[in-house]
Amino acid sequence: MLALIAAGSVFFPGVFLLSKQALKHRMGWSEGDAAVVSTRLVSSIQAIMASSAGFVIVSSCRDVMEDRHWLTNTYILFATPYFAYDIYAMFLCYRHKLQVKGHGEDGGVRSMGAAVAGYLRQELLMVLHHIFMVAFCFPASLFWRQGKGDYFQGILFLAEFSTPFVSLGKVLIQYKKQHTLLHKVNGVLMLLTFFGCRVLLFPYLYYAYSRYASIPVYAVPLVAPWQCNLGAALLWPLQLYWFTLICRGSFKTGSTNCLNPSHSITTHQAHTGGQTLMVELKKQTYKMSDL
């Protein structure tokens, strides 16, 4: 048990540091840019590992309550340190944004304290989500379920399938690539995977158990363990909220593109004498909270 937790504690920060150093020295990127992309890379790697484990578990369990798979507890132990790491990695990205905007130049304890306070205000839901995953979901998944329901745990792992698309979308927005074909295709995939793997996830869990127990879906909360009901009650509204933000951002970007098909070319200066033709592209970004 401790060996798997230690392995996860080394793996995720280690990949982050290696990626950041490679981007800085091989690509010549700044510290902040390398940190942002490395954070998204690690999130995507964790998501691919989790969804792959989930697929193997779900496809191997015929009895949704009694069948066991060794990957279930193994990956829970290995992945739990990721949430603690990600809180710090997200803070590094937030501090980079402050420095780009010119708010983090003074340094010192005062500016660090202000950065932490601002980070918690902006990313409070995500920080609370990560703390909840470690403080509640970890013991619930590893101990309280008493070896039952590996199938359902595998379904929960599959929720991470949408994360690589979310991470890629954030990187493209960070570097003003909203008008590329890649961003549009990724946006469609992000909407579909987030809706299918996160929004529909909790209703499906209750539906799957209702079929197993041969009871109506509305009766499942009455017989399900309180830990399951509490987890669903706290996590599902977050998924709905984040999906609403994604839809709002996609609609806003799509509407802007329709109104400005030329990508908002705003100023032209004629090439006369020694003057140079200048074209200023209006920057369009939409604000979306971290997922």
Secondary structure, 3 states (H helix, E strand, C coil): CHHHHHHHHHHHHHHHHHHHHHHHHHCCCCHHHHHHHHHHHHHHHHHHHHHHHHHHHHHHCCCCCCCCCHHHHHHHHHHHHHHHHHHHHHHHHHHHHHHHHCCCCCCHHHHHHHHHHHHHHHCHHHHHHHHHHHHHHHHHHHHHCCCCCHHHHHHHHHHHHHHHHHHHHHHHHHCCCCCCHHHHHHHHHHHHHHHHHHHCHHHHHHHHHHHHHCCCHHHHHHHCCHHHHHHHHHHHHHHHHHHHHHHHHHHHHHHHHHHCCCCCEEEEECCCCCCCCEEEECCCCCCCCCC
